[in-house]
Amino acid sequence: MSRKLFGIINCIAGTILAGASHVALAQPTDADDPIVDLVSRLELETYKSTLKGLTQFGDRRQGTSRNAAAVDWIEEQLISYGCSNVERVHYTFTTRPRGSGRRSAADTADLTTPTGGLVGRNGSGPGGSSIYGYRSPTAVNRDLEAQPDERIRLLNAEEPVDGPRSEVYCTKIGSTRPDEMYLVSAHMDGHGVNEAVNDDGSGTALVMELARIMSAPGVETERSIRFALWNNEETGLNGSSAYVEQRKDLQGIEEPAGSGNYPEPTWLGMIQHDMMLWDHGAPRADGSVSWDQRPEADVNIEFQSVSNLADDSMRLAFVFKAAADAYNTDYPAAVGPHMTNTDSTPFMNEVPSISLRENERGSHTGGGWNPTWHSPLDVWTNFTDKDFRLGLNAAQTTLAAVAKLTGATVSD
């Protein structure tokens, strides 16, 4: 896609998403393009270092001291970056007892994610021919002994308890439109007796790296950006749901009046990142999956076609694809309409919402394309630089698109 076309799509999407006052400029040349500068600040080793730091807390399962320690560590990192207004959302999580009536996903602690049991065809066409490839069963590991690494077993030995929870966010305040913002997010909790490297350390590190870069001296944006790290995603999107419930009615309210301070700027778009590293292809007939990143790997950008704001979300998704086409260094991006079971879901009827990830959530991840998902295999040693680079390219996509949408500039 040409840069001229990128500018046209961005202008259209910006106008629809934020009204007539939000009009994007045409794409400038590399010589005077601040996005080229910003994207160049994303480095593989720095991304890996942030992600490696998260592994010290094991799977960061909600309701444990390792989860609370990880929230504290993330907060400390954001403060060290100089990110403005580092704050927390507080809520209480209570597991709904089994047998107490109809249970929704949000009521279920540490959801299992079965794809249907046995290895086999992932759907079939006329005459029984496979049109979707093969699938592998998936589930959440609960067995400490299934993790062969004793150090990781010890990290994850504590079981969760119900009670108070918190999650952290920080805000890059816009210079001319502080009352409008984009939400850039990931979930920091995991499970499976592992290090939660991919699910969702990969997304958490991505958001933290973007917060670091956008908080650097000399970087300004016209609109605000909030970097949020949700908790309790694995129990049914409870952390992101708590944020929506507590803060959606506060949007755009100046506090105190005349101060120019907006504790909850009006939401213009929500961008979630959930599992960024593994695009190794479909399961084979025996259910096994390649351990090598495939040459055709790409960043999946998803919107939900049945949401109330499907059209606007689709336009936002294509702004991100155009950013990938213009600025990604290794892997392209693709757009799909099946966003589901991720922290953008509670937002999708309130604001245009998309999710970036390694595979299509439903048919690919749910079909067992990633054997590390919720399993003892989600540990540092099972990923290579080709995997980490896919996560870095997702970061390039989001950084470029959000910088464009918020009017980012860089000064010496």
C-alpha positions as CSV (number, residue, x, y, z in Angstrom):
1,M,0.0,0.0,0.0
2,S,1.4,3.4,-1.0
3,R,2.0,6.1,1.6
4,K,-0.4,8.3,-0.3
5,L,-3.1,5.7,0.2
6,F,-2.1,5.4,3.8
7,G,-2.7,9.1,4.2
8,I,-6.1,8.9,2.5
9,I,-7.3,6.0,4.7
10,N,-6.0,7.6,7.8
11,C,-7.8,10.9,7.0
12,I,-11.1,9.1,6.4
13,A,-10.9,7.0,9.6
14,G,-9.8,9.9,11.7
15,T,-12.8,12.0,10.6
16,I,-15.2,9.2,11.3
17,L,-13.7,8.3,14.7
18,A,-13.2,11.7,16.1
19,G,-15.4,14.2,14.2
20,A,-14.5,16.9,11.8
21,S,-11.8,18.4,14.1
22,H,-9.7,15.1,13.8
23,V,-8.2,15.3,10.3
24,A,-4.9,13.4,9.6
25,L,-2.2,14.9,7.4
26,A,-0.9,13.2,4.3
27,Q,2.1,10.9,4.9
28,P,5.3,13.0,4.9
29,T,8.6,11.9,3.4
30,D,11.1,9.9,5.6
31,A,13.3,13.0,6.0
32,D,10.6,14.9,8.0
33,D,8.5,12.0,9.3
34,P,8.5,11.8,13.1
35,I,7.1,8.2,12.9
36,V,10.2,7.0,11.2
37,D,12.2,8.3,14.2
38,L,9.8,6.8,16.8
39,V,9.7,3.4,15.1
40,S,13.5,3.3,14.9
41,R,13.5,3.5,18.7
42,L,11.9,0.1,19.0
43,E,14.7,-2.4,19.4
44,L,14.5,-6.2,19.6
45,E,16.9,-6.5,22.6
46,T,15.0,-3.8,24.6
47,Y,11.7,-5.5,23.9
48,K,13.1,-8.8,25.0
49,S,14.6,-7.3,28.1
50,T,11.2,-5.9,29.2
51,L,9.6,-9.3,28.5
52,K,12.3,-11.2,30.3
53,G,11.7,-9.0,33.3
54,L,8.1,-10.1,33.5
55,T,9.2,-13.8,33.6
56,Q,10.6,-13.4,37.1
57,F,7.0,-13.5,38.4
58,G,6.1,-16.8,36.8
59,D,2.7,-17.1,35.3
60,R,1.4,-14.0,37.2
61,R,-1.8,-15.8,38.0
62,Q,-4.5,-13.5,39.5
63,G,-5.1,-13.7,43.2
64,T,-1.5,-14.5,44.1
65,S,1.4,-12.6,45.6
66,R,3.3,-13.1,42.3
67,N,0.6,-11.3,40.5
68,A,0.6,-8.4,43.0
69,A,4.4,-8.2,42.8
70,A,4.2,-8.0,39.0
71,V,1.6,-5.2,39.1
72,D,4.0,-3.3,41.4
73,W,7.0,-3.9,39.1
74,I,5.0,-2.7,36.0
75,E,4.1,0.4,37.9
76,E,7.7,1.0,38.9
77,Q,8.8,0.6,35.3
78,L,6.2,3.1,34.0
79,I,7.3,5.7,36.6
80,S,10.9,5.2,35.6
81,Y,10.0,5.9,31.9
82,G,8.5,9.3,33.0
83,C,5.0,8.3,31.9
84,S,2.5,10.8,33.3
85,N,-0.2,10.1,35.9
86,V,0.6,6.5,36.8
87,E,-2.6,5.3,38.5
88,R,-4.5,2.1,39.4
89,V,-8.0,0.8,39.0
90,H,-9.2,-1.2,42.1
91,Y,-11.9,-3.8,42.2
92,T,-12.8,-7.0,43.9
93,F,-12.9,-10.4,42.2
94,T,-15.0,-13.2,43.6
95,T,-15.3,-16.6,42.0
96,R,-18.9,-17.6,41.5
97,P,-19.4,-21.1,43.1
98,R,-20.0,-24.0,40.9
99,G,-23.6,-25.2,40.9
100,S,-25.0,-21.7,41.8
101,G,-26.9,-21.3,38.5
102,R,-26.1,-20.3,35.0
103,R,-22.5,-19.1,34.8
104,S,-21.1,-16.7,32.3
105,A,-17.4,-16.4,31.2
106,A,-17.0,-13.4,33.5
107,D,-18.0,-15.5,36.5
108,T,-15.6,-18.4,35.8
109,A,-12.2,-18.4,37.4
110,D,-9.3,-19.3,35.1
111,L,-11.3,-20.4,32.1
112,T,-10.4,-23.6,30.3
113,T,-10.5,-23.3,26.5
114,P,-11.2,-26.7,24.9
115,T,-11.4,-26.9,21.2
116,G,-13.5,-30.0,21.1
117,G,-11.3,-32.7,22.5
118,L,-9.6,-35.0,20.1
119,V,-7.1,-34.2,17.3
120,G,-8.9,-34.1,14.0
121,R,-10.2,-32.0,11.2
122,N,-11.0,-28.4,11.9
123,G,-14.3,-28.4,10.0
124,S,-15.0,-30.2,6.7
125,G,-16.3,-29.4,3.2
126,P,-18.4,-31.4,0.8
127,G,-17.5,-35.1,0.9
128,G,-15.7,-34.7,4.1
129,S,-12.7,-32.9,2.6
130,S,-10.8,-30.7,5.1
131,I,-11.2,-27.0,4.3
132,Y,-9.8,-25.5,7.5
133,G,-6.9,-27.9,8.2
134,Y,-6.4,-29.9,11.4
135,R,-6.9,-28.9,15.0
136,S,-5.3,-29.8,18.4
137,P,-7.1,-29.9,21.7
138,T,-6.4,-27.0,24.1
139,A,-6.9,-26.6,27.9
140,V,-5.5,-24.8,30.9
141,N,-2.8,-26.7,32.7
142,R,-3.4,-27.0,36.5
143,D,-0.8,-29.6,37.3
144,L,2.4,-28.3,38.9
145,E,4.2,-31.5,38.1
146,A,3.5,-31.1,34.4
147,Q,6.1,-28.3,34.5
148,P,9.5,-30.0,34.2
149,D,11.5,-26.9,35.4
150,E,11.7,-27.0,39.2
151,R,12.4,-23.2,39.4
152,I,9.2,-22.4,37.5
153,R,7.2,-24.9,39.6
154,L,8.2,-23.1,42.7
155,L,7.4,-19.7,41.3
156,N,3.9,-20.9,40.5
157,A,3.1,-23.0,43.6
158,E,0.8,-20.5,45.3
159,E,-2.9,-20.9,44.5
160,P,-5.2,-17.8,44.0
161,V,-7.7,-16.5,46.5
162,D,-10.6,-14.2,46.0
163,G,-10.4,-10.6,47.1
164,P,-9.1,-7.1,46.1
165,R,-7.4,-6.6,42.8
166,S,-5.6,-3.8,41.1
167,E,-4.3,-2.9,37.6
168,V,-2.0,-0.1,36.5
169,Y,-2.2,2.5,33.7
170,C,-0.4,5.7,32.8
171,T,-1.2,8.5,30.4
172,K,0.6,10.5,27.7
173,I,-1.3,13.8,28.0
174,G,-2.1,15.5,24.7
175,S,-0.7,19.0,24.2
176,T,-3.7,20.5,22.4
177,R,-6.5,17.9,22.8
178,P,-6.0,16.4,26.3
179,D,-9.7,15.7,26.4
180,E,-9.4,12.9,23.8
181,M,-7.4,9.7,23.9
182,Y,-6.6,6.3,22.5
183,L,-6.3,3.3,24.8
184,V,-3.4,1.0,24.2
185,S,-3.5,-2.1,26.3
186,A,-2.6,-5.7,27.2
187,H,-3.3,-8.1,30.1
188,M,-0.5,-8.8,32.5
189,D,-1.9,-11.9,34.2
190,G,-1.5,-15.5,33.0
191,H,-1.8,-19.1,34.1
192,G,-0.7,-22.6,33.2
193,V,2.3,-23.1,35.5
194,N,4.7,-21.3,33.2
195,E,6.3,-17.9,32.7
196,A,3.4,-16.5,30.6
197,V,5.9,-15.3,28.0
198,N,3.5,-15.2,25.1
199,D,0.2,-15.0,27.0
200,D,0.5,-12.2,27.7
201,G,4.0,-11.1,28.6
202,S,4.5,-10.4,24.9
203,G,1.6,-7.9,24.8
204,T,2.5,-6.4,28.1
205,A,6.1,-5.8,27.1
206,L,4.8,-4.2,23.9
207,V,2.6,-1.7,25.7
208,M,5.3,-0.9,28.2
209,E,7.8,-0.3,25.4
210,L,5.4,2.1,23.6
211,A,4.9,3.9,26.9
212,R,8.6,4.3,27.3
213,I,9.1,5.7,23.8
214,M,6.1,8.0,23.9
215,S,7.2,9.4,27.3
216,A,10.7,10.3,26.2
217,P,11.8,13.9,26.2
218,G,11.0,15.8,23.0
219,V,8.0,13.5,22.1
220,E,4.7,15.3,22.0
221,T,1.2,14.3,20.9
222,E,-1.8,16.5,20.2
223,R,-4.2,13.9,21.7
224,S,-3.7,11.7,24.8
225,I,-2.7,8.1,24.9
226,R,-3.4,5.8,27.9
227,F,-1.3,2.7,28.3
228,A,-3.2,0.1,30.4
229,L,-2.1,-3.3,31.7
230,W,-5.3,-5.2,32.7
231,N,-5.5,-7.9,35.4
232,N,-7.9,-10.8,35.6
233,E,-8.2,-11.4,31.8
234,E,-7.9,-15.1,32.3
235,T,-10.9,-15.2,34.6
236,G,-13.2,-13.6,32.0
237,L,-12.0,-10.1,31.2
238,N,-12.8,-8.9,34.7
239,G,-10.1,-6.2,34.9
240,S,-11.0,-4.5,31.6
241,S,-14.7,-4.8,32.5
242,A,-14.1,-3.1,35.8
243,Y,-12.3,-0.2,34.0
244,V,-15.3,0.2,31.6
245,E,-17.8,0.1,34.4
246,Q,-16.0,2.5,36.6
247,R,-14.8,5.0,34.0
248,K,-17.0,5.1,30.9
249,D,-19.3,7.8,32.4
250,L,-16.4,10.0,33.3
251,Q,-15.3,10.6,29.7
252,G,-14.5,14.1,28.7
253,I,-15.3,15.7,32.1
254,E,-12.9,18.5,33.0
255,E,-12.0,18.3,36.7
256,P,-12.0,20.8,38.2
257,A,-13.8,23.0,35.7
258,G,-11.5,25.3,33.8
259,S,-8.4,23.4,34.9
260,G,-7.6,21.7,31.6
261,N,-7.4,18.4,33.5
262,Y,-9.4,15.5,32.2
263,P,-9.0,12.4,34.4
264,E,-10.8,10.3,31.7
265,P,-10.5,11.8,28.3
266,T,-13.1,10.8,25.7
267,W,-12.3,7.5,24.1
268,L,-11.4,7.6,20.4
269,G,-10.2,4.0,20.0
270,M,-9.2,1.0,21.9
271,I,-6.3,-1.2,20.8
272,Q,-5.6,-4.5,22.7
273,H,-2.5,-6.8,22.4
274,D,-2.9,-10.4,23.4
275,M,-0.3,-13.1,22.4
276,M,2.1,-11.6,19.9
277,L,4.9,-14.2,19.2
278,W,3.8,-17.5,17.7
279,D,2.7,-17.9,14.1
280,H,4.1,-21.3,13.2
281,G,1.2,-22.6,11.1
282,A,-1.7,-25.0,11.5
283,P,-1.5,-28.3,13.4
284,R,-0.5,-31.3,11.3
285,A,-2.7,-34.4,10.9
286,D,-1.2,-35.8,14.1
287,G,-1.9,-32.6,16.1
288,S,1.7,-31.5,16.3
289,V,2.8,-28.0,15.4
290,S,6.1,-26.8,13.9
291,W,8.6,-25.2,16.3
292,D,9.8,-22.8,13.6
293,Q,8.2,-19.5,12.8
294,R,6.7,-19.7,9.3
295,P,7.9,-17.4,6.5
296,E,4.2,-16.4,6.0
297,A,3.8,-15.1,9.6
298,D,1.9,-11.9,10.0
299,V,0.3,-9.6,12.6
300,N,-3.4,-10.2,12.9
301,I,-5.5,-7.1,13.3
302,E,-9.1,-8.0,14.3
303,F,-12.3,-6.1,14.8
304,Q,-15.7,-7.7,15.8
305,S,-18.2,-7.6,12.9
306,V,-21.2,-8.0,15.2
307,S,-20.3,-5.1,17.5
308,N,-22.4,-1.9,17.5
309,L,-19.4,0.0,16.1
310,A,-18.3,-2.6,13.6
311,D,-17.9,-0.1,10.7
312,D,-15.8,2.3,12.7
313,S,-13.8,-0.5,14.2
314,M,-13.1,-1.9,10.7
315,R,-11.8,1.5,9.6
316,L,-9.6,1.7,12.6
317,A,-8.2,-1.7,11.8
318,F,-7.3,-0.7,8.3
319,V,-5.5,2.4,9.6
320,F,-3.3,0.0,11.5
321,K,-2.8,-2.2,8.5
322,A,-1.7,0.8,6.5
323,A,0.7,1.7,9.3
324,A,2.1,-1.9,9.1
325,D,2.5,-1.6,5.3
326,A,4.4,1.6,5.7
327,Y,6.6,1.0,8.8
328,N,7.0,-2.7,9.7
329,T,10.4,-4.2,9.0
330,D,9.9,-7.9,8.9
331,Y,6.3,-9.1,9.0
332,P,3.1,-7.8,7.3
333,A,-0.3,-7.4,8.8
334,A,-3.8,-8.8,7.9
335,V,-7.2,-7.6,9.0
336,G,-10.0,-9.9,10.1
337,P,-13.5,-9.5,11.5
338,H,-13.5,-12.1,14.4
339,M,-12.1,-10.3,17.4
340,T,-13.3,-12.3,20.5
341,N,-12.4,-13.3,24.0
342,T,-9.9,-10.5,24.7
343,D,-9.9,-7.3,26.7
344,S,-11.2,-5.1,23.8
345,T,-14.5,-7.0,24.1
346,P,-15.9,-4.9,27.0
347,F,-15.1,-1.8,25.0
348,M,-16.4,-2.8,21.6
349,N,-19.9,-1.3,21.9
350,E,-18.6,1.9,23.5
351,V,-15.7,2.9,21.2
352,P,-14.1,1.6,18.0
353,S,-12.0,-1.4,19.2
354,I,-9.4,-3.7,17.7
355,S,-7.1,-6.5,18.8
356,L,-3.6,-7.2,17.6
357,R,-2.3,-10.8,18.0
358,E,-0.3,-13.6,16.4
359,N,-3.3,-15.6,15.0
360,E,-7.0,-15.3,14.5
361,R,-8.4,-15.8,18.0
362,G,-11.2,-18.1,17.2
363,S,-10.2,-20.5,14.4
364,H,-6.5,-20.4,14.9
365,T,-5.7,-20.1,18.6
366,G,-8.9,-22.0,19.5
367,G,-7.9,-24.6,17.0
368,G,-4.7,-25.4,18.7
369,W,-2.2,-23.5,16.5
370,N,-0.1,-22.6,19.5
371,P,0.9,-25.4,21.8
372,T,2.3,-23.0,24.4
373,W,-1.2,-21.5,25.1
374,H,-2.1,-22.0,28.8
375,S,0.4,-24.8,28.9
376,P,3.8,-25.5,30.7
377,L,5.5,-24.7,27.3
378,D,4.9,-20.9,27.6
379,V,8.5,-20.4,28.9
380,W,11.3,-18.2,27.6
381,T,13.4,-21.1,26.2
382,N,10.7,-22.1,23.7
383,F,10.8,-18.9,21.8
384,T,13.4,-17.6,19.3
385,D,14.3,-14.2,17.9
386,K,12.1,-14.9,14.9
387,D,9.2,-15.2,17.4
388,F,10.2,-12.1,19.4
389,R,10.6,-10.1,16.2
390,L,6.9,-10.8,15.3
391,G,6.0,-9.1,18.6
392,L,8.4,-6.2,17.8
393,N,6.6,-5.8,14.4
394,A,3.3,-5.6,16.2
395,A,4.8,-2.9,18.3
396,Q,5.9,-1.1,15.1
397,T,2.3,-1.3,13.8
398,T,0.7,0.2,16.9
399,L,3.4,2.8,17.5
400,A,3.1,4.1,13.9
401,A,-0.7,4.1,13.8
402,V,-1.2,5.7,17.2
403,A,1.5,8.3,16.6
404,K,-0.3,9.2,13.4
405,L,-3.7,9.3,15.0
406,T,-2.6,11.4,17.9
407,G,-0.5,13.9,15.9
408,A,2.9,12.9,17.4
409,T,5.9,15.1,16.9
410,V,9.6,14.8,17.9
411,S,11.9,17.6,18.7
412,D,15.6,17.6,19.5
